[in-house]
Amino acid sequence: MLKVLVIDADSDFASRLGKAILDEGHEARIVGDAKYGIARARTLEPDLVLVDTNLPGVTGTQLIEELKPFVPGRIVVCTDSDDPEYVKATIAAGASDFVLKSSGIDSIISRTCPSDDDEESGEDVGDGGSGSPGSKKGRTRTLRAPLKEGKRPFCVVVAHVDDQKRSFIAEIVERLNRAIHVIEVSSSTEAIAACAQNRTVMLVIDWEMPDIPARIAMRSIQEAKNGKAIAMFVTYKGHSPEKQRLAMYAGALAFAGEPWADGSLEGQLKQAFDVIRKRRRRAKINALQAKAA
């Protein structure tokens, strides 16, 4: 059960949203102004804050920045504006995600307050196996992977502004593990959305993303997954110890500097998959032991 705080001046919308949250089995608190919302966050320490940033007396980015110290979970902007610059500003300020009110209450709930059926089942990622280097099997450019036999597939999100390099990385991922569904995106904003909406086990992101810095995107993604680990893999130009240090500080499991002709990228990705499999198997064993106790 999640502790959810709704901060919205539209009392009708907030009430309907709060009721839907309660119907999903979560705890809901509703406030109508920014000042009281910050005070409520301080005492509640919510797992999730759904906030309308168009509130009087404070800008959206200021509100998010003031909420952050008191919110151990996610801050999701729930708004009527889909302006790209506005979205970038809220994410940069510390929001984990954004949803449009016009998408409807049901859509907002399914995206931000998933039911138990949508949570990770603890099954193994699988050893995959080798495929043909040029295989496009499982490739998608949409931000939601299709359902397969009632279950969402495991995904790797590849974020790179260069189309050729992004495709090159995706082909290596597919070759290393055919069970993985690859999602290719060209911005940090899309990467954040893709990781939030899918059963993501790894993000491969270029350090020099043009819209939102990779380190901020990585932090937002980890917070949005609410404790469920996503392996972070960083690519960058050249072989720089300083970039490696910064990537590790940002939470990267592994990294690879260009050029990749020496096979370093494939080798590092293979090691990352090995770590992911070991983590999931350990988690599965721990879950079984907890049930038996």
C-alpha positions as CSV (number, residue, x, y, z in Angstrom):
1,M,0.0,0.0,0.0
2,L,1.3,3.4,-1.0
3,K,1.0,6.7,0.9
4,V,-0.2,9.1,-1.7
5,L,-0.4,12.9,-1.4
6,V,-2.5,14.8,-4.0
7,I,-1.8,18.5,-4.2
8,D,-4.3,20.2,-6.5
9,A,-6.5,23.3,-6.3
10,D,-9.2,21.7,-8.5
11,S,-11.2,20.1,-5.7
12,D,-13.4,18.1,-8.0
13,F,-10.5,16.5,-9.9
14,A,-8.6,15.9,-6.7
15,S,-11.6,14.2,-5.1
16,R,-12.1,11.9,-8.0
17,L,-8.4,11.1,-8.1
18,G,-8.3,10.5,-4.4
19,K,-11.2,8.1,-4.6
20,A,-9.6,6.1,-7.4
21,I,-6.4,5.9,-5.3
22,L,-8.4,4.5,-2.4
23,D,-10.2,2.1,-4.6
24,E,-6.8,0.7,-5.6
25,G,-6.1,-0.1,-1.9
26,H,-3.7,2.8,-1.3
27,E,-3.8,5.6,1.3
28,A,-4.7,9.1,-0.1
29,R,-4.4,12.6,1.4
30,I,-5.7,15.6,-0.6
31,V,-4.6,19.3,-0.1
32,G,-5.5,22.3,-2.2
33,D,-2.6,24.7,-1.9
34,A,1.2,24.6,-2.1
35,K,2.0,25.8,1.4
36,Y,-0.2,23.2,3.1
37,G,1.0,20.6,0.6
38,I,4.6,21.1,1.6
39,A,3.7,20.9,5.3
40,R,1.6,17.7,4.7
41,A,4.5,16.1,2.9
42,R,6.8,16.9,5.8
43,T,4.6,14.9,8.2
44,L,3.3,12.2,5.9
45,E,6.6,11.3,4.1
46,P,4.6,10.0,1.1
47,D,5.6,7.3,-1.3
48,L,4.0,9.3,-4.1
49,V,3.0,12.9,-4.6
50,L,0.7,13.8,-7.5
51,V,1.0,17.5,-7.8
52,D,-0.5,20.2,-10.1
53,T,2.3,22.7,-10.5
54,N,-0.1,25.5,-11.6
55,L,-0.8,26.6,-8.1
56,P,-1.0,30.2,-7.0
57,G,1.9,31.8,-5.1
58,V,4.7,29.5,-6.3
59,T,6.2,28.3,-9.6
60,G,6.0,24.6,-10.5
61,T,9.8,24.2,-10.2
62,Q,9.9,25.9,-6.9
63,L,7.2,23.7,-5.5
64,I,8.9,20.5,-6.6
65,E,12.2,21.7,-5.2
66,E,10.6,22.5,-1.8
67,L,8.8,19.1,-1.8
68,K,11.8,17.0,-2.6
69,P,13.4,17.0,0.9
70,F,10.2,15.6,2.5
71,V,9.3,13.0,-0.2
72,P,11.2,9.7,0.1
73,G,9.2,8.4,-2.9
74,R,8.2,9.9,-6.3
75,I,6.9,13.3,-7.3
76,V,4.7,13.1,-10.4
77,V,3.5,16.2,-12.1
78,C,-0.2,16.0,-12.9
79,T,-1.0,18.9,-15.2
80,D,-2.9,20.2,-18.2
81,S,0.3,21.4,-19.9
82,D,2.2,19.3,-22.4
83,D,4.7,22.0,-23.3
84,P,8.1,20.2,-23.8
85,E,10.1,23.0,-22.1
86,Y,7.7,22.9,-19.1
87,V,8.2,19.1,-18.9
88,K,12.0,19.4,-19.0
89,A,11.9,22.1,-16.3
90,T,9.8,20.0,-13.9
91,I,12.0,16.8,-14.5
92,A,15.1,18.9,-14.0
93,A,13.7,20.3,-10.7
94,G,13.3,16.8,-9.4
95,A,10.0,15.3,-10.6
96,S,10.1,11.7,-11.5
97,D,7.4,11.7,-14.2
98,F,4.5,13.7,-15.6
99,V,1.0,12.8,-16.6
100,L,-1.7,14.8,-18.4
101,K,-5.0,15.3,-16.6
102,S,-6.7,15.0,-20.0
103,S,-5.5,11.3,-20.2
104,G,-8.2,10.5,-17.6
105,I,-8.3,9.2,-14.0
106,D,-7.9,5.5,-15.0
107,S,-4.8,6.2,-17.1
108,I,-3.2,8.3,-14.3
109,I,-3.8,5.6,-11.8
110,S,-2.5,2.8,-14.0
111,R,0.7,4.8,-14.6
112,T,1.4,6.0,-11.1
113,C,-0.3,3.6,-8.8
114,P,0.1,0.1,-10.4
115,S,-1.8,-2.8,-8.8
116,D,0.0,-5.8,-7.5
117,D,-0.5,-7.6,-10.8
118,D,1.8,-5.1,-12.5
119,E,4.7,-5.5,-10.0
120,E,7.7,-7.6,-10.7
121,S,7.1,-11.3,-10.4
122,G,10.7,-12.2,-9.5
123,E,11.1,-14.4,-12.5
124,D,14.5,-14.7,-14.2
125,V,15.5,-12.5,-17.0
126,G,16.7,-15.5,-18.9
127,D,20.0,-16.4,-20.5
128,G,18.7,-15.3,-23.9
129,G,21.1,-16.8,-26.3
130,S,22.9,-15.6,-29.4
131,G,21.0,-14.3,-32.3
132,S,22.0,-12.8,-35.7
133,P,23.9,-9.5,-35.4
134,G,21.4,-7.7,-37.6
135,S,18.3,-9.1,-35.9
136,K,15.5,-6.6,-35.2
137,K,13.4,-9.0,-33.2
138,G,11.8,-7.3,-30.2
139,R,12.7,-3.8,-31.4
140,T,10.2,-1.1,-30.7
141,R,10.2,2.7,-30.7
142,T,7.0,3.0,-28.7
143,L,7.0,3.8,-25.0
144,R,5.0,0.8,-23.9
145,A,6.0,-2.7,-24.7
146,P,3.1,-4.9,-26.0
147,L,1.7,-7.6,-23.7
148,K,2.8,-11.1,-24.4
149,E,0.7,-14.0,-22.9
150,G,-0.6,-11.6,-20.2
151,K,2.9,-10.6,-19.0
152,R,5.0,-7.6,-19.8
153,P,8.4,-8.5,-21.2
154,F,11.6,-7.5,-19.6
155,C,13.0,-4.4,-21.4
156,V,16.3,-2.6,-21.9
157,V,15.9,1.1,-22.8
158,V,18.7,2.4,-25.1
159,A,18.9,6.2,-25.0
160,H,21.3,7.9,-27.5
161,V,20.8,11.0,-29.7
162,D,22.8,9.4,-32.6
163,D,20.5,7.0,-34.6
164,Q,23.4,4.8,-35.8
165,K,25.0,4.4,-32.4
166,R,21.7,3.8,-30.8
167,S,20.9,1.0,-33.3
168,F,24.4,-0.5,-32.8
169,I,23.9,-0.7,-29.1
170,A,20.4,-2.2,-29.5
171,E,21.7,-4.9,-31.9
172,I,24.4,-5.9,-29.3
173,V,21.7,-6.1,-26.6
174,E,19.5,-8.3,-28.8
175,R,22.4,-10.5,-29.7
176,L,23.3,-11.0,-26.1
177,N,19.8,-11.8,-24.9
178,R,17.0,-12.5,-27.3
179,A,14.5,-12.6,-24.4
180,I,14.9,-8.9,-23.9
181,H,12.6,-6.3,-25.5
182,V,14.6,-3.3,-26.7
183,I,13.2,0.2,-26.6
184,E,15.1,2.9,-28.4
185,V,14.7,6.5,-27.5
186,S,16.6,9.7,-28.4
187,S,16.1,11.9,-25.3
188,S,16.4,11.6,-21.5
189,T,12.7,12.6,-21.3
190,E,11.7,9.6,-23.4
191,A,14.0,7.4,-21.4
192,I,12.4,8.4,-18.1
193,A,8.9,7.7,-19.5
194,A,10.0,4.4,-21.1
195,C,11.6,3.1,-17.9
196,A,8.5,4.2,-15.8
197,Q,6.0,2.5,-18.1
198,N,7.8,-0.8,-18.8
199,R,9.3,-3.7,-17.0
200,T,12.8,-2.3,-17.4
201,V,15.9,-4.1,-16.1
202,M,18.6,-1.9,-17.7
203,L,19.0,1.6,-19.0
204,V,21.8,2.2,-21.5
205,I,22.2,6.0,-21.7
206,D,24.8,8.3,-23.3
207,W,26.4,10.7,-20.8
208,E,26.0,13.7,-23.1
209,M,22.2,13.6,-23.6
210,P,21.0,17.0,-25.0
211,D,17.8,17.6,-23.0
212,I,18.2,16.4,-19.5
213,P,21.7,15.5,-18.1
214,A,22.1,11.7,-17.8
215,R,22.9,11.8,-14.1
216,I,19.5,13.6,-13.4
217,A,17.6,11.2,-15.6
218,M,19.3,8.2,-13.9
219,R,18.3,9.5,-10.5
220,S,14.7,10.2,-11.6
221,I,14.4,6.7,-13.0
222,Q,15.7,5.0,-9.9
223,E,13.3,7.0,-7.7
224,A,10.4,6.3,-10.0
225,K,10.9,2.5,-9.7
226,N,10.3,2.8,-6.0
227,G,13.2,0.6,-4.9
228,K,13.2,-1.8,-7.7
229,A,16.7,-1.8,-9.1
230,I,17.4,-0.9,-12.7
231,A,21.0,-1.5,-13.9
232,M,22.4,1.8,-15.3
233,F,24.9,1.5,-18.2
234,V,26.6,4.7,-19.4
235,T,28.3,5.3,-22.7
236,Y,30.5,8.3,-23.5
237,K,33.0,9.7,-25.9
238,G,36.7,8.7,-25.4
239,H,38.2,6.9,-22.4
240,S,38.0,9.4,-19.5
241,P,38.6,8.3,-15.9
242,E,36.8,11.5,-14.8
243,K,33.7,10.5,-16.8
244,Q,33.9,7.0,-15.3
245,R,34.1,8.4,-11.8
246,L,31.1,10.6,-12.4
247,A,29.1,7.8,-14.0
248,M,29.8,5.5,-11.0
249,Y,28.8,8.3,-8.6
250,A,25.5,8.7,-10.5
251,G,24.8,5.0,-10.0
252,A,26.2,3.3,-13.2
253,L,26.7,-0.4,-12.9
254,A,29.1,-0.3,-15.9
255,F,30.3,2.0,-18.7
256,A,32.0,2.0,-22.1
257,G,33.9,4.8,-23.8
258,E,33.9,5.2,-27.6
259,P,35.2,4.0,-29.9
260,W,33.7,0.5,-29.5
261,A,35.5,-1.3,-32.3
262,D,37.6,-3.2,-29.8
263,G,34.6,-5.1,-28.5
264,S,34.6,-3.3,-25.1
265,L,31.0,-2.3,-25.4
266,E,29.8,-5.8,-25.9
267,G,32.0,-7.2,-23.2
268,Q,30.8,-4.7,-20.7
269,L,27.1,-5.2,-21.6
270,K,27.6,-9.0,-21.2
271,Q,29.0,-8.5,-17.7
272,A,26.1,-6.2,-16.9
273,F,23.6,-8.9,-18.0
274,D,25.4,-11.4,-15.8
275,V,25.1,-9.1,-12.8
276,I,21.4,-8.6,-13.5
277,R,20.7,-12.3,-13.7
278,K,22.6,-12.9,-10.4
279,R,20.6,-10.2,-8.7
280,R,17.3,-11.5,-9.8
281,R,18.1,-15.1,-8.9
282,R,19.2,-13.9,-5.4
283,A,16.0,-11.9,-5.0
284,K,14.0,-14.9,-6.0
285,I,15.8,-17.1,-3.5
286,N,15.3,-14.5,-0.8
287,A,11.5,-14.3,-1.6
288,L,11.2,-18.1,-1.4
289,Q,13.0,-18.2,1.9
290,A,10.8,-15.4,3.3
291,K,7.7,-17.3,2.4
292,A,9.0,-20.5,4.0
293,A,10.0,-18.7,7.2
